[in-house]
């Protein structure tokens, strides 16, 4: 639990397809109530922040801005900020970028404590979800087997953990495959573990009120079924013109009932065995051991 005088940053870094959009929409919906209880979730000017607000930190760093509009004076009682950006996991996996970023957060913006939350996901589920999303939204034409050859999320996460280790932040890793049914609760518990004592009381009461109202995070960017994705991929291969393609995508997911989830075969899974071992080595023996894949 943090001292009330410390300027604390809560930073959710993703990665993609681990419920980020749902959490960001929840934060957006309740940003006023969160701020009233001591946790500021800054919103982009003129935007509704659908894909999070973490880009505000990157933009401020790029502009060498020591007093961004969303940052309140140090003397202000509110000194806890929440940011979310699912792309930060990959962006901060570069050691030089992460070092520069955390130097800016601490030395320039004055954050004395940085709490980082990272969700990881079992590669079998995650690779399929990434592939299905690209087929659905980006015209992907490769087969799942072809797509899996370029899947590097486990190595990326391992680099991220190594990059953050010497920077003095507190990293909490959660396995999305294990907490997906209680995603919002896991997110809230991460916040409650490190806010100051007064904010904790207010936020606990608020979260409990929402729980009783069954105000869970809604799902966004839901992964389509295998059957839906295969059909969409065939349509992508047909190279429909852009207008027909976009129109068809809007009603395709509701056209077919879910066909379930088909797991990878052992040949594909073997490609990731070494990556899983290396990642689990970083998670073993500490507070993140329960996130092991």
C-alpha positions as CSV (number, residue, x, y, z in Angstrom):
1,X,0.0,0.0,0.0
2,X,1.5,3.3,-1.0
3,X,2.0,6.5,1.0
4,X,-0.6,9.1,0.2
5,X,2.2,11.7,-0.6
6,X,3.8,9.5,-3.3
7,X,3.0,10.3,-6.9
8,X,2.1,6.8,-8.1
9,X,1.5,5.5,-11.6
10,X,-0.6,2.5,-12.3
11,X,0.3,1.3,-15.8
12,X,-1.6,-1.5,-17.6
13,X,0.6,-2.6,-20.6
14,X,-1.6,-5.3,-22.3
15,X,-0.7,-7.3,-24.2
16,X,-3.2,-7.6,-27.0
17,X,-6.2,-10.0,-26.9
18,X,-6.1,-10.3,-23.1
19,X,-9.2,-8.2,-22.4
20,X,-7.6,-4.8,-22.7
21,X,-10.5,-3.2,-24.6
22,X,-13.0,-4.3,-21.9
23,X,-10.9,-2.9,-19.1
24,X,-10.3,0.4,-21.0
25,X,-14.0,0.8,-21.7
26,X,-14.7,0.1,-18.0
27,X,-12.2,2.8,-16.9
28,X,-13.7,5.2,-19.4
29,X,-17.2,4.6,-18.2
30,X,-16.2,5.2,-14.5
31,X,-13.4,7.7,-14.9
32,X,-15.3,10.4,-13.0
33,X,-16.1,8.1,-10.0
34,X,-12.5,6.8,-10.0
35,X,-11.1,10.3,-9.9
36,X,-13.5,11.3,-7.0
37,X,-12.0,8.4,-5.1
38,X,-8.4,9.3,-5.6
39,X,-7.4,7.5,-8.9
40,X,-7.2,9.7,-12.0
41,X,-7.8,8.1,-15.4
42,X,-6.9,10.9,-17.8
43,X,-8.8,11.2,-21.0
44,X,-7.4,12.4,-24.3
45,X,-8.6,15.9,-25.4
46,X,-11.5,15.7,-27.8
47,X,-11.4,11.9,-27.7
48,X,-13.4,9.3,-25.8
49,X,-10.4,7.1,-25.3
50,X,-11.8,3.8,-26.6
51,X,-8.4,2.2,-27.0
52,X,-7.0,3.4,-23.7
53,X,-5.1,6.5,-22.7
54,X,-1.5,5.3,-22.5
55,X,-0.5,7.2,-25.7
56,X,-0.8,10.4,-23.6
57,X,2.4,9.3,-21.8
58,X,4.2,8.6,-25.0
59,X,3.1,11.9,-26.6
60,X,4.2,13.8,-23.5
61,X,7.6,12.1,-23.6
62,X,8.1,12.8,-27.3
63,X,7.3,16.5,-26.6
64,X,9.6,16.6,-23.6
65,X,6.6,18.0,-21.7
66,X,7.2,18.2,-18.0
67,X,3.7,19.5,-17.2
68,X,1.2,17.8,-19.4
69,X,-2.4,19.1,-19.0
70,X,-3.6,16.0,-17.2
71,X,-0.9,16.1,-14.5
72,X,-2.0,17.9,-11.4
73,X,0.5,19.9,-9.3
74,X,2.4,17.7,-6.8
75,X,0.8,19.6,-3.9
76,X,-2.6,18.4,-5.0
77,X,-4.1,15.7,-2.8
78,X,-4.7,13.4,-5.8
79,X,-1.4,11.8,-6.7
80,X,-2.4,8.4,-8.2
81,X,-2.8,8.0,-12.0
82,X,-4.1,5.1,-14.1
83,X,-3.0,4.5,-17.7
84,X,-3.7,1.7,-20.1
85,X,-2.2,0.8,-23.5
86,X,-2.0,-2.7,-24.8
87,X,0.8,-1.9,-27.2
88,X,3.1,-0.8,-24.4
89,X,4.1,-4.5,-23.8
90,X,5.7,-4.7,-27.2
91,X,7.0,-1.1,-27.2
92,X,8.7,-1.5,-23.8
93,X,10.2,-4.8,-24.6
94,X,13.1,-2.8,-26.2
95,X,15.5,-2.2,-23.3
96,X,16.5,1.3,-24.5
97,X,12.9,2.5,-25.0
98,X,11.8,1.2,-21.6
99,X,14.8,2.8,-19.9
100,X,14.1,6.2,-21.5
101,X,10.4,5.9,-20.8
102,X,10.9,5.1,-17.1
103,X,13.5,7.8,-16.8
104,X,11.0,10.3,-18.1
105,X,8.2,9.1,-15.8
106,X,10.4,9.4,-12.8
107,X,12.7,12.3,-13.4
108,X,10.5,14.5,-15.4
109,X,6.9,13.7,-14.4
110,X,7.9,12.9,-10.8
111,X,6.3,9.5,-10.4
112,X,8.0,8.0,-7.3
113,X,6.3,4.6,-7.6
114,X,5.3,2.7,-10.8
115,X,3.0,-0.3,-10.6
116,X,2.9,-2.3,-13.9
117,X,0.2,-4.8,-14.8
118,X,0.8,-7.3,-17.6
119,X,-1.6,-10.0,-18.8
120,X,-0.2,-13.0,-20.6
121,X,-2.1,-15.8,-22.3
122,X,-1.6,-19.4,-23.2
123,X,-0.1,-19.4,-26.7
124,X,-2.6,-21.9,-28.0
125,X,-5.4,-19.6,-27.3
126,X,-3.5,-16.4,-27.9
127,X,-2.1,-17.2,-31.4
128,X,-5.6,-18.3,-32.5
129,X,-7.2,-15.1,-31.2
130,X,-4.6,-12.9,-32.9
131,X,-5.1,-14.8,-36.2
132,X,-8.9,-14.6,-36.0
133,X,-8.7,-10.9,-35.2
134,X,-6.5,-10.2,-38.2
135,X,-8.7,-12.3,-40.5
136,X,-11.8,-10.5,-39.2
137,X,-10.5,-6.9,-39.3
138,X,-7.4,-6.8,-41.4
139,X,-8.0,-9.0,-44.4
140,X,-5.5,-11.7,-43.3
141,X,-5.3,-14.6,-45.8
142,X,-2.7,-16.9,-44.2
143,X,-3.8,-20.1,-42.7
144,X,-3.5,-20.5,-38.9
145,X,-0.5,-22.8,-39.4
146,X,1.2,-20.3,-41.6
147,X,0.4,-17.4,-39.2
148,X,1.7,-19.3,-36.2
149,X,5.2,-19.4,-37.8
150,X,5.6,-15.7,-37.0
151,X,4.0,-15.8,-33.5
152,X,6.5,-14.2,-31.2
153,X,4.5,-12.9,-28.2
154,X,6.1,-15.2,-25.7
155,X,9.6,-14.0,-26.6
156,X,8.3,-10.4,-26.6
157,X,7.0,-10.8,-23.0
158,X,10.3,-12.4,-21.9
159,X,12.2,-9.4,-23.3
160,X,9.7,-7.1,-21.6
161,X,10.2,-8.7,-18.2
162,X,14.0,-8.6,-18.6
163,X,13.8,-4.9,-19.7
164,X,11.7,-3.9,-16.7
165,X,13.6,-5.8,-14.1
166,X,16.4,-3.2,-13.5
167,X,14.1,-0.2,-13.6
168,X,12.7,-0.3,-10.1
169,X,9.1,-0.7,-11.0
170,X,6.7,-3.3,-9.5
171,X,5.5,-5.8,-12.1
172,X,2.4,-7.9,-11.6
173,X,1.9,-10.6,-14.2
174,X,-1.5,-12.3,-14.5
175,X,-2.4,-15.3,-16.7
176,X,-5.5,-14.2,-18.7
177,X,-6.2,-17.9,-19.5
178,X,-6.7,-18.4,-15.7
179,X,-8.5,-15.1,-14.8
180,X,-10.6,-14.3,-17.8
181,X,-13.8,-15.1,-16.0
182,X,-12.9,-12.7,-13.2
183,X,-10.9,-10.2,-15.3
184,X,-12.3,-7.0,-13.9
185,X,-12.0,-8.3,-10.3
186,X,-8.3,-9.2,-10.9
187,X,-7.7,-5.7,-12.3
188,X,-9.4,-4.1,-9.3
189,X,-7.5,-6.2,-6.9
190,X,-4.2,-5.0,-8.5
191,X,-5.3,-1.4,-8.0
192,X,-6.4,-1.9,-4.4
193,X,-3.1,-3.6,-3.5
194,X,-1.1,-0.4,-4.0
195,X,-3.3,2.6,-3.6
196,X,-3.1,4.7,-0.5
197,X,-5.2,3.6,2.5
198,X,-7.9,6.3,2.1
199,X,-8.4,5.7,-1.6
200,X,-8.5,2.0,-0.9
201,X,-11.5,2.4,1.4
202,X,-13.4,4.5,-1.1
203,X,-12.5,2.3,-4.0
204,X,-13.4,-1.0,-2.2
205,X,-16.8,0.4,-1.5
206,X,-17.3,1.6,-5.0
207,X,-16.2,-1.7,-6.6
208,X,-18.4,-3.7,-4.2
209,X,-21.4,-1.5,-5.2
210,X,-20.7,-2.2,-8.9
211,X,-20.3,-5.9,-8.2
212,X,-23.7,-6.0,-6.5
213,X,-25.1,-4.2,-9.5
214,X,-23.4,-6.9,-11.7
215,X,-21.6,-4.1,-13.5
216,X,-18.9,-6.3,-15.0
217,X,-16.6,-5.2,-17.8
218,X,-18.4,-5.8,-21.1
219,X,-16.6,-7.8,-23.9
220,X,-15.2,-6.0,-26.9
221,X,-13.3,-7.4,-29.9
222,X,-14.5,-10.8,-29.1
223,X,-12.6,-13.6,-31.0
224,X,-14.8,-15.2,-33.6
225,X,-15.3,-19.0,-33.8
226,X,-13.0,-21.2,-35.9
227,X,-15.9,-21.6,-38.4
228,X,-16.5,-17.9,-38.7
229,X,-12.8,-17.2,-39.1
230,X,-12.3,-19.9,-41.8
231,X,-15.2,-18.5,-43.8
232,X,-14.0,-14.9,-43.4
233,X,-10.5,-16.0,-44.5
234,X,-12.0,-17.6,-47.7
235,X,-13.7,-14.3,-48.4
236,X,-10.5,-12.4,-47.9
237,X,-8.8,-14.7,-50.4
238,X,-11.5,-13.8,-52.9
239,X,-10.3,-10.3,-52.7
240,X,-13.7,-8.6,-52.6
241,X,-13.6,-4.9,-53.2
242,X,-13.3,-2.8,-50.1
243,X,-16.9,-1.6,-49.8
244,X,-18.4,-5.1,-50.1
245,X,-15.8,-6.4,-47.8
246,X,-16.5,-3.9,-45.0
247,X,-20.2,-4.3,-45.4
248,X,-20.1,-8.1,-45.2
249,X,-17.9,-8.1,-42.1
250,X,-20.5,-6.3,-40.2
251,X,-23.1,-9.0,-40.4
252,X,-21.0,-12.1,-40.9
253,X,-20.4,-12.8,-37.2
254,X,-24.1,-13.0,-36.5
255,X,-24.7,-15.2,-39.5
256,X,-23.1,-18.3,-38.2
257,X,-23.5,-19.9,-34.7
258,X,-20.3,-20.5,-32.8
259,X,-18.5,-23.6,-34.0
260,X,-16.3,-24.0,-30.9
261,X,-12.6,-23.9,-30.6
262,X,-10.1,-26.2,-32.2
263,X,-6.8,-26.5,-30.5
264,X,-3.4,-26.6,-32.2
265,X,-1.7,-29.9,-32.9
266,X,1.5,-31.0,-31.2
267,X,3.7,-29.9,-34.1
268,X,2.7,-26.3,-33.8
269,X,2.8,-26.4,-30.0
270,X,6.3,-27.8,-30.0
271,X,7.5,-24.6,-31.7
272,X,6.7,-22.7,-28.6
273,X,8.0,-25.1,-26.0
274,X,11.3,-23.4,-25.5
275,X,9.7,-20.0,-25.4
276,X,7.3,-21.2,-22.7
277,X,10.2,-22.6,-20.6
278,X,12.1,-19.3,-20.8
279,X,9.1,-17.2,-19.8
280,X,8.2,-19.5,-16.9
281,X,11.8,-19.2,-15.6
282,X,11.1,-15.4,-15.2
283,X,7.9,-16.0,-13.4
284,X,9.0,-18.8,-11.0
285,X,9.9,-18.2,-7.4
286,X,8.1,-14.8,-6.9
287,X,4.8,-13.1,-6.7
288,X,4.1,-13.9,-10.4
289,X,4.6,-17.6,-10.1
290,X,0.8,-18.2,-10.4
291,X,0.9,-16.8,-13.9
292,X,3.1,-19.6,-15.3
293,X,1.9,-21.1,-18.5
